């Protein structure tokens, strides 16, 4: 089965490599995802505790609008679900540049942008919803390749660096009155996404 799939993919790549025409697209619809397992370990005063590994999955959808050659604006919606927690939603605005080499089916790209979320998708406690408001800020940067399987369809492989941050309010004293303080809480993430792109 694996051999058959490899032969089919290789055939598409060889056929696609024969293209000599310039690609003129106005829109790119893409869907990608990532997943895995996460656990936490805490050490305090010589004592340590750890949580069981929990599975998670992130699905992202974006619509890229090409405004000049390979330059596109990509609004993105992502959803992260994890066992035993409410979903984390991310709304992002990215700018991407795709290099379309002549007669090649492999097109590298870079991207960057900002977004907002209701949670840090992979944080402590374990991961989950941290707020009812969309007040978590995200910075996004990445790079990858689009591998064309047909004239208007490609596999998408990408690396993303994402930084999620928000102001965390906590109680420092209950007596004689409740006192609160805030701290800036941030999580840096390195993630690999795999997906598909349809070009229109």
C-alpha positions in Angstrom: 0.0 0.0 0.0 2.8 2.4 1.0 4.6 1.6 -2.3 1.5 2.3 -4.4 1.0 5.7 -2.7 4.6 6.6 -3.2 4.4 5.7 -6.9 1.3 7.8 -7.4 2.8 10.8 -5.7 6.0 10.5 -7.6 4.1 10.2 -10.9 2.2 13.5 -10.1 5.5 15.2 -9.3 7.1 14.1 -12.5 4.1 15.2 -14.6 4.0 18.5 -12.8 7.7 19.0 -13.4 7.0 19.2 -17.1 5.0 22.4 -16.7 6.7 25.3 -18.4 3.9 27.8 -18.1 3.8 30.7 -15.7 1.3 30.2 -12.8 -1.2 33.1 -12.5 -3.4 32.6 -9.4 -5.5 35.1 -7.6 -6.7 33.0 -4.6 -5.3 30.1 -2.6 -7.5 28.1 -0.2 -5.4 26.0 2.2 -6.1 23.6 5.1 -3.5 22.2 7.3 -3.1 20.6 10.7 -0.7 19.4 13.4 -1.1 17.3 16.5 0.7 15.3 19.2 0.8 14.7 22.9 1.9 17.0 25.7 2.6 16.5 29.4 3.8 18.8 32.1 6.4 18.3 34.9 6.7 20.6 37.9 9.5 20.6 40.5 9.3 22.6 43.7 11.2 22.3 46.9 12.6 18.9 46.0 9.2 17.6 45.1 8.2 16.9 41.5 4.9 16.0 39.9 3.9 15.3 36.3 0.7 15.0 34.3 -0.3 12.2 32.0 0.3 12.9 28.3 -2.8 14.3 26.6 -3.4 14.3 22.9 -4.2 17.4 20.9 -4.9 18.4 17.3 -4.8 21.8 15.6 -6.7 22.5 12.3 -6.1 25.7 10.4 -7.9 27.1 7.4 -6.8 30.2 5.4 -7.7 32.0 2.2 -4.8 33.7 0.6 -5.4 36.6 -1.8 -2.5 37.3 -4.2 -2.0 41.0 -4.5 1.2 41.1 -6.4 3.1 38.1 -8.1 3.8 35.7 -5.1 2.8 38.2 -2.4 -0.5 37.2 -0.7 -2.6 38.3 2.3 -3.7 35.2 4.3 -6.5 35.6 6.9 -6.4 32.4 9.0 -8.7 30.6 11.5 -7.3 27.9 13.7 -8.9 25.6 16.2 -6.9 23.5 18.8 -8.8 20.7 20.6 -7.3 18.7 23.5 -8.7 15.9 25.6 -10.7 17.3 28.6 -10.5 21.0 27.6 -12.5 23.5 25.7 -11.2 24.4 22.2 -8.8 27.3 21.7 -9.6 29.6 18.8 -7.1 31.7 16.9 -7.8 34.5 14.4 -4.7 35.6 12.5 -3.7 37.9 9.6 -0.6 36.8 7.8 1.4 38.1 4.9 3.1 35.4 2.7 5.4 35.4 -0.2 5.6 32.3 -2.4 8.5 31.8 -4.9 7.2 30.2 -8.1 10.3 28.9 -10.0 9.8 28.2 -13.7 9.3 24.5 -14.5 9.3 23.4 -10.8 6.7 21.7 -8.7 8.4 22.7 -5.4 7.6 26.3 -4.4 9.1 27.7 -1.2 7.3 30.3 0.9 7.8 32.5 3.9 5.1 34.1 6.1 4.6 36.4 9.1 1.7 38.0 10.9 -0.2 38.6 14.1 -3.4 37.3 15.7 -5.7 37.0 18.7 -6.9 34.0 20.6 -9.0 33.0 23.6 -6.3 30.7 24.9 -2.7 29.6 24.6 -3.1 26.4 22.5 -0.2 24.6 24.2 0.3 26.0 27.6 0.4 24.6 31.2 -2.2 23.1 33.4 -2.7 21.3 30.9 -3.5 23.2 27.8 -6.8 24.8 27.4 -9.1 27.7 27.5 -7.6 30.5 29.6 -10.1 33.3 29.0 -13.6 34.0 27.8 -12.3 37.0 25.7 -10.1 37.1 22.7 -7.3 38.8 24.6 -4.4 36.5 24.0 -1.9 38.1 21.5 0.0 36.0 18.9 3.0 36.7 16.8 3.5 34.3 13.9 6.4 33.6 11.6 7.2 30.6 9.4 8.5 29.0 6.2 7.8 26.0 4.1 7.2 24.5 0.7 4.2 23.9 -1.6 4.6 20.8 -3.7 2.3 20.8 -6.7 0.5 17.5 -7.5 -1.6 19.1 -10.2 -1.8 22.4 -11.9 -4.0 23.9 -9.2 -3.4 21.6 -6.2 -0.4 21.3 -3.9 0.7 19.7 -0.7 1.8 22.3 2.0 4.6 21.6 4.5 5.4 24.4 6.9 7.3 25.3 10.1 5.7 27.9 12.4 7.2 29.9 15.2 4.3 31.2 17.3 4.5 33.4 20.5 1.3 33.6 22.6 1.1 36.2 25.4 -1.4 37.8 27.7 -1.6 39.7 31.0 -2.3 37.2 33.8 -4.0 38.6 36.9 -3.5 36.8 40.2 -4.2 37.5 43.9 -1.2 38.4 46.1 -3.0 39.0 49.4 -6.4 38.2 50.9 -5.9 40.1 54.2 -6.8 42.8 55.2 -8.1 43.3 51.6 -7.8 41.4 48.4 -4.8 42.6 46.4 -4.2 41.7 42.8 -1.1 41.9 40.6 -0.6 41.2 36.9 2.2 39.6 35.0 3.0 39.1 31.3 2.6 35.4 30.6 4.1 34.1 27.3 4.6 30.7 25.6 6.9 30.2 22.6 6.0 27.4 20.3 7.7 25.6 17.3 5.2 23.6 15.2 5.2 21.6 12.0 2.0 21.7 9.9 1.0 19.5 6.9 -1.9 20.3 4.6 -3.2 21.0 1.1 -3.7 24.1 -1.0 -6.1 24.7 -3.9 -5.3 27.5 -6.3 -8.0 29.5 -8.1 
